[in-house]
Amino acid sequence: MTTNGRVHGPGETTLGAVNMHCSHDPEANWKKYLAFVEEAALRGTDYLVFPEVSLHGYLMGARSLGTPEMGEQLDYFRRVAEPIPGPTTERLTELAARHNMLIQAGLAERAMDGNLVYNSAVLVGPRGVVGVFRKLHNQFEWPIFSPGDHLSVFETRLGKVGMFICYDLAFPETVRAFALQGATIAALTTAWPMKGDDPETDFYGYTYDLFSRANALSNQLWMVCSNQVLRPPTPGCANYYGHSRIIAPTGKIVAEIGHEEGLVTATVDLRDGIEQGRTRDFFGLNLLQDRRPEFYGLVADKGIYHAGSVAPAIRQSFPDADRARRGVAVGERELVAGDLPPGRARTGGGQQAPGSPRRIPIIPRPANPECKTGSAREVGAVLIAAAGDDMAALWRLALMTGMRRGELLGLTWEDVDLDRGALAVRRTLSRGTGGTWELGAPKTAHGRRSIALPASCVAALRAHRAVQNAERLRLGDLWQDDGFVFANRTGGPLHVNSLALRFAKLIAAAGVPTIRFHDLRHTSATLMLANGEHPKIVQERLGHSDVGITLNRYSHVTPDMQRGAADRLDALIGGVSASA
């Protein structure tokens, strides 16, 4: 048995969580397991967590009972489900022994001769299976997965660990049960989906953020959350939120990866973190010590679910249901009679009763996104805060060239000529249907352009390339050599939204007003125009199809340009007349 690659200091433990783009090809998923375990070992990881059912893929969208689609899904999981212990846990044991690692995997577990299939998390160590957890809260997964039956913790060399899965996170009793049993770590394996396709604004992603941090804080323990990411290639699957993370007992995220495939790790002191959390950080209060369980009996009382005297007290009023009974559709607004603006035609026939509501559809007007820009001083503060960041060259390039985010992430080293101090914009990187990468043409024909680079950008790119080359040598065959200038941790492409979290942290560290990543482009253009650059030059650097677009988009700068022109003309004529 060999130990993993990092020598820990006294009390240190390295926790790891995988952001995995899964499929319904178990062999392809296993190859990703091998790559992530090897990368985790290079980082000295002690405890590595994989996402929910990541060995086999999660449910293939909604399927109705009795349909051919549901039959196919039942057939698939019955076919791929594995016993525990079984062939896969044996292979995981070999990996765990080779790297002296604890590995938490997500899989479909076969039981009762295949008549039961569980959505399970299994913890494997160098000596074999440590424990199994079967998802408790999974009513919507029936009849594919059966519900679990325990909330146990498992003894490990790192302390007691509680495993749980996805929807279990939404029930605070789950992690509280682990904490009351002395757990040091609550390890979540999940396939948490998005409601839409924008991880920066997604509501389901927002709930994941709240639940995970709140559970860590309210129980003052460590949490490791591993999530699937992106949309599997199987039709009907959700787009998963990603954002695998390690959370301290304070609820603070100490390490996180965004909406891209990859691995996140953090080296922490487990014991000291919990002690500090329960004695100093939260007003010096220990939330387990201050519980009043004698008053919590109702939490576990099944009687409240049955009809009786309690039932009327827990009935709720739902505004949308009340509106529906009055015939008001969702998306309409009620107006009391007389509230219609003058000249607005009333709809519907019959007599309008005084005071009765009128219904008119409210059609929202599309709003142009607000264009925010930073000053030269604020740009300087951002660049100072970015010093030492592994993406410092990207931040500088965005500010100095005004390139779009997709253009930056689609940039390859063959597009860059550092000796000449120039780069060529030839492509843009984005996610296409099914989560596949797409390298497409720039936004407009004029988007294909050459951009001159200032000396500071050339120097930043040289430093960035040196660090990237060292990382390529360190990872060896694990490096995915696609030639991207700005790549993920293993050389692959970065998702176009993956920089959002890091950019927000950079702006906060710089202490400047909040702006979007795209506003760096607006800032670059605004500062060039305000500094007297010819609009035609600005148009060419931005890749606009016409100089009129540039002038219209940045019309807020033209009054100052006009004032400067007027003052210069006045000075010129005044100087001539004075000498006459």
TAHU-V422690 format. One record per helix or strand of 3 or more residues. SS is the DSSP state (~ for helix, > for strand). FROM is the first residue (numbers start at 1). LEN is the number of residues. If there is no record, write none. Layout:
BEGIN
SS FROM LEN
SS FROM LEN
END
This chain:
BEGIN
> 12 9
~ 26 17
> 47 3
~ 68 13
~ 87 13
> 102 10
~ 112 3
> 116 10
> 128 7
~ 139 3
> 154 3
> 159 7
~ 166 5
~ 172 9
> 183 8
~ 203 17
> 222 10
> 239 3
> 245 3
> 253 4
> 262 8
~ 270 12
~ 293 3
~ 297 4
~ 302 4
~ 311 4
~ 319 7
> 332 5
> 357 5
~ 376 10
~ 392 10
~ 405 5
~ 413 3
> 422 4
> 428 4
~ 433 3
> 437 4
~ 445 3
> 449 4
~ 455 24
~ 500 11
~ 519 12
~ 535 8
~ 547 7
~ 555 25
END
